[in-house]
Amino acid sequence: MPQLAFASSFFEEYERLEKTVRKGVREVMAKFQALTVTELLSDRGLRLEQLARARDPRIRTIRINQAWRGVVLAPDDGGDTYVLLKVAHHDKANAWAVRHVASVNSATRGLEVRNVEALETLTPTFERTAGATATRLLQGVSDADLRRLGIDDHVLRVARTLVDKGQLEVFGAYLPEDQFEVLQFLAEGFTPEEVWRDVVAVRRPTAPGPHDPDDLSTAITHTRSRIALVSGPRELQDILTKPFAAWRIFLHPAQRRVAYRPSYAGPAQISGGPGTGKTVVALHRVRHLLERQGERESPERVLLTTYTNALAAALRESLDSLVDDPRLLPLVDVITVNTLAHRVVRRATGRTPEMVDSRQERLRWQRIAAKLELPWSEQFLALEYRHVVLGQGVTTSEEYLRASRAGRGSRLGPLQRARLWRAVEEFTGELAVEDRRTYLQICEDAARLLGRPGTPPPYRHVVVDEAQDLHPAQWRVLRAAVPPGPDDLFIAGDPHQRIYDCRVSLRSLGINVTGRSTRLRINYRSTEEILSWATALLTGERIEDLEGDGRDDLLGYRSALRGERPVLRGTASVTEELDAVARQVRAWTEADVRPAEIAVATRFHDHGERVRQRLEAEGIPVVALRDAPPADAPGVRIATMHAMKGLEFRCVAVAGVTAAALPAPKAITPPELDPLQHEADLLAERCLLFVACTRAREALHVSYSGTPSPFLPLPDTESRGGDDH
């Protein structure tokens, strides 16, 4: 029986196909699985055809329906594995098939596919251009090193013509996958040794044996990062109907190495920009920890935690899809840190105090400042309490006098600190009398209760997603919830998505990831066009790393996906903007994008409500993300930018990006009050817009009315009159 496999290049386009074509693919693949090799080759309905002008006779086409064809790599080496590479309209599929050639990478031993006609056309042109240039992009890398990294003679010729990164990107769509990634890393300044470690070694088989350039069947088995082998009808159905099924199969080698490492000696950390797969890696790490349970006499409990309830619900749904053994799932708690803290306090005391929200907290600080005739605003007092007192676990006036106020922009002498501490005592005393607490106070209480002598930690392993937004008080809960030791904490986060200004030094909290930290650099969600546009929002900004003692950057951050450039649209009025958003959403749905695959993000709820009303007037179904709709609920998702954190959609409209909304005035500390906090607040607002834009996988539409946000990358000739940019 033929073995069916799918290339990741097929999945990158599958969701964009029309419904009738997707149905045809499912039917053809099901038939494919039921045939013998002899029946497959002779079936008149499938028409597995070898094209007359094909540069590689092993790349053939198969009939999906009257107008559409699949491109299949068919073995000629005695193997029985057939790889579906692409589905396209008849003429486009044939054109693609005749131009491409399959090969085996000499270093990774993986299967590669290249557009040989395009390379043969472009290379002489670039060679002539390079002849007039004194420097080359890769002139510091020897031919021997390039060949050791898997660069073959054809690609080596291309590599020696490159003058800059822009030329490399032009070639990128035509080069073999592994070789292109090697060249990208070298172009970013990584050494050949680093590229071998991070790109080649993680793909290369443990015992590769001699290189056989014609053994495609073995190469296919070595290419699990880009090829999914299908074992039966049920797995075929899962792959073609459940997006997460594709995610769990196509772990990049760098991701798999981190997720399935047998053990870490202590806390481990994975970081990377949006769409690099941090959450998927965290989920796989949980799976790995669960699957080890069979090796132990007594089961060990696992906590998978994140910042918001919406994210926790999404993690639980994904974990249910990923873990095959349902008996293991009860060993995992998927909850927020605040929920964990509430549970700890309730179990220890038998009650849970009434919670104080941020608005109530601000009003209380305002009243205390007036009562004590303090010179500071309620915003300053609240931030001092959050960042210094709760941030460092300060409990007495003596500790506060000695506490570091690094990151706070106004100096406080001993007398001023004494006056401010009176306000802290007034605040905490009032809440204690009323039996009320803030969320971070509950976390402080929980950490203290878990730290009592003789109290056993509730978990053996803790996996943290969206770690960049956790406050030190929340980290202290997590540190106390698991005993220090191997595989105690696994942390996933991205400092560039820090939207709550949580300043943390993990090392100061007893969490040291030195030597156990990995950065992911390849975006698997958004197109390069969306990624480049969104990354420009943060250009020149200083981003502190997760450890809190260094700087993070997006060096080498890129996407292999290509698509349309984002649309930036300015209008003269809110009404015109709402009309433009409605037209764009309608265009997406008419292009066969399901409403549930579309989201509209706004800075505030009120503008989101205006969008909802406008879409409903057009007859477009809408659901509010804050209502926690099930994944299969029909309707365009409407949400604030904060609520979009950790989610993704095929198409995203970010609306209301005006100067009055971003930065939001209430979110910004006046510079005269605290210049450092002012800059931190502005950065958090920039990161918020960055987060909203990077939720889009295929299409991004950003709009504003009137005066645009200063964060937007507008051309110097911006007219603000409804132009697209």
PyMOL commands that set and color helices and strands:
alter all, ss='L'
color gray80, all
select helices_A, chain A and resi 8-14+19-34+37-42+90-99+116-130+143-148+153-159+165-172+177-187+192-200+216-221+233-241+243-249+253-259+278-295+309-322+329-331+337-349+358-371+378-390+397-402+414-434+439-450+467-469+472-481+495-497+506-509+528-538+574-590+595-597+605-617+625-627+642-644+665-667+675-693
alter helices_A, ss='H'
color red, helices_A
select strands_A, chain A and resi 3-7+59-63+68-73+81-89+100-104+111-115+227-230+268-272+302-306+332-336+354-355+436-437+461-464+489-493+517-520+522-523+543-544+551-552+558-559+567-571+598-602+622-624+636-640+649-654+696-705
alter strands_A, ss='S'
color yellow, strands_A
deselect
rebuild
show_as cartoon
